[in-house]
Amino acid sequence: MKRRERTRHLIELGGLVVKAGLVDLTDDDRAALYGAFLTVAGKLQGEERRNALALWKRRGKRAFEAEQEARNN
């Protein structure tokens, strides 16, 4: 059961990468994507962590809400 949950979690995370357009924007370049993720991780390890998380959460929430609104119309 744990393995199935982990697999689902990883698929959902991959879906977010696609949803954000990162696969297309990088021409599916895994090294570029990994480098971008390392940059984000570095920012989260620094002093800007709290502000960065707050900003990204707001943006993500707004994007999810806009997508839901578009589906409802």
Phi and psi in degrees as GROMACS dihedral restraints (atoms count N, CA, C in turn):
[ dihedral_restraints ]
;  ai    aj    ak    al  type     phi  dphi    fc
    3     4     5     6     1   -59.3    20    10
    4     5     6     7     1   -40.5    20    10
    6     7     8     9     1   -63.7    20    10
    7     8     9    10     1   -40.8    20    10
    9    10    11    12     1   -65.3    20    10
   10    11    12    13     1   -41.5    20    10
   12    13    14    15     1   -63.3    20    10
   13    14    15    16     1   -42.7    20    10
   15    16    17    18     1   -63.6    20    10
   16    17    18    19     1   -43.3    20    10
   18    19    20    21     1   -60.2    20    10
   19    20    21    22     1   -45.7    20    10
   21    22    23    24     1   -60.7    20    10
   22    23    24    25     1   -43.0    20    10
   24    25    26    27     1   -60.6    20    10
   25    26    27    28     1   -45.3    20    10
   27    28    29    30     1   -65.5    20    10
   28    29    30    31     1   -38.2    20    10
   30    31    32    33     1   -64.5    20    10
   31    32    33    34     1   -42.0    20    10
   33    34    35    36     1   -63.1    20    10
   34    35    36    37     1   -41.8    20    10
   36    37    38    39     1   -63.7    20    10
   37    38    39    40     1   -41.9    20    10
   39    40    41    42     1   -61.6    20    10
   40    41    42    43     1   -37.1    20    10
   42    43    44    45     1   -61.6    20    10
   43    44    45    46     1   -36.1    20    10
   45    46    47    48     1   -67.0    20    10
   46    47    48    49     1   -35.7    20    10
   48    49    50    51     1   -62.2    20    10
   49    50    51    52     1   -43.6    20    10
   51    52    53    54     1   -68.0    20    10
   52    53    54    55     1   -46.3    20    10
   54    55    56    57     1   -58.4    20    10
   55    56    57    58     1   -37.2    20    10
   57    58    59    60     1   -73.6    20    10
   58    59    60    61     1    -8.8    20    10
   60    61    62    63     1    84.9    20    10
   61    62    63    64     1     7.8    20    10
   63    64    65    66     1   -68.5    20    10
   64    65    66    67     1   -32.4    20    10
   66    67    68    69     1   -64.6    20    10
   67    68    69    70     1   -47.7    20    10
   69    70    71    72     1   -67.9    20    10
   70    71    72    73     1   -41.8    20    10
   72    73    74    75     1   -66.7    20    10
   73    74    75    76     1   -24.3    20    10
   75    76    77    78     1  -104.9    20    10
   76    77    78    79     1     7.5    20    10
   78    79    80    81     1    53.3    20    10
   79    80    81    82     1    39.7    20    10
   81    82    83    84     1    56.7    20    10
   82    83    84    85     1    36.6    20    10
   84    85    86    87     1   -86.8    20    10
   85    86    87    88     1   105.5    20    10
   87    88    89    90     1   -62.9    20    10
   88    89    90    91     1   -36.3    20    10
   90    91    92    93     1   -65.4    20    10
   91    92    93    94     1   -40.8    20    10
   93    94    95    96     1   -65.7    20    10
   94    95    96    97     1   -42.4    20    10
   96    97    98    99     1   -63.7    20    10
   97    98    99   100     1   -45.2    20    10
   99   100   101   102     1   -62.4    20    10
  100   101   102   103     1   -42.1    20    10
  102   103   104   105     1   -61.2    20    10
  103   104   105   106     1   -40.2    20    10
  105   106   107   108     1   -64.3    20    10
  106   107   108   109     1   -42.9    20    10
  108   109   110   111     1   -64.1    20    10
  109   110   111   112     1   -37.6    20    10
  111   112   113   114     1   -65.0    20    10
  112   113   114   115     1   -36.0    20    10
  114   115   116   117     1   -63.9    20    10
  115   116   117   118     1   -44.8    20    10
  117   118   119   120     1   -62.1    20    10
  118   119   120   121     1   -45.7    20    10
  120   121   122   123     1   -60.6    20    10
  121   122   123   124     1   -39.6    20    10
  123   124   125   126     1   -62.5    20    10
  124   125   126   127     1   -41.1    20    10
  126   127   128   129     1   -63.5    20    10
  127   128   129   130     1   -38.3    20    10
  129   130   131   132     1   -72.5    20    10
  130   131   132   133     1   -17.0    20    10
  132   133   134   135     1   -89.9    20    10
  133   134   135   136     1    -7.6    20    10
  135   136   137   138     1   -99.1    20    10
  136   137   138   139     1  -168.9    20    10
  138   139   140   141     1   -70.2    20    10
  139   140   141   142     1   -18.8    20    10
  141   142   143   144     1   -85.8    20    10
  142   143   144   145     1     4.7    20    10
  144   145   146   147     1   -50.2    20    10
  145   146   147   148     1   -55.6    20    10
  147   148   149   150     1   -61.3    20    10
  148   149   150   151     1   -46.4    20    10
  150   151   152   153     1   -66.0    20    10
  151   152   153   154     1   -42.4    20    10
  153   154   155   156     1   -62.5    20    10
  154   155   156   157     1   -46.7    20    10
  156   157   158   159     1   -61.0    20    10
  157   158   159   160     1   -42.9    20    10
  159   160   161   162     1   -61.8    20    10
  160   161   162   163     1   -44.9    20    10
  162   163   164   165     1   -63.2    20    10
  163   164   165   166     1   -48.4    20    10
  165   166   167   168     1   -65.6    20    10
  166   167   168   169     1   -37.7    20    10
  168   169   170   171     1   -63.9    20    10
  169   170   171   172     1   -43.2    20    10
  171   172   173   174     1   -61.2    20    10
  172   173   174   175     1   -47.5    20    10
  174   175   176   177     1   -60.7    20    10
  175   176   177   178     1   -45.1    20    10
  177   178   179   180     1   -64.2    20    10
  178   179   180   181     1   -43.9    20    10
  180   181   182   183     1   -61.7    20    10
  181   182   183   184     1   -44.6    20    10
  183   184   185   186     1   -62.1    20    10
  184   185   186   187     1   -40.6    20    10
  186   187   188   189     1   -65.5    20    10
  187   188   189   190     1   -43.2    20    10
  189   190   191   192     1   -62.2    20    10
  190   191   192   193     1   -42.8    20    10
  192   193   194   195     1   -65.5    20    10
  193   194   195   196     1   -40.6    20    10
  195   196   197   198     1   -64.5    20    10
  196   197   198   199     1   -39.4    20    10
  198   199   200   201     1   -64.5    20    10
  199   200   201   202     1   -43.3    20    10
  201   202   203   204     1   -64.4    20    10
  202   203   204   205     1   -41.0    20    10
  204   205   206   207     1   -62.6    20    10
  205   206   207   208     1   -41.9    20    10
  207   208   209   210     1   -63.8    20    10
  208   209   210   211     1   -37.6    20    10
  210   211   212   213     1   -67.1    20    10
  211   212   213   214     1   -33.9    20    10
  213   214   215   216     1   -78.3    20    10
  214   215   216   217     1   -14.9    20    10
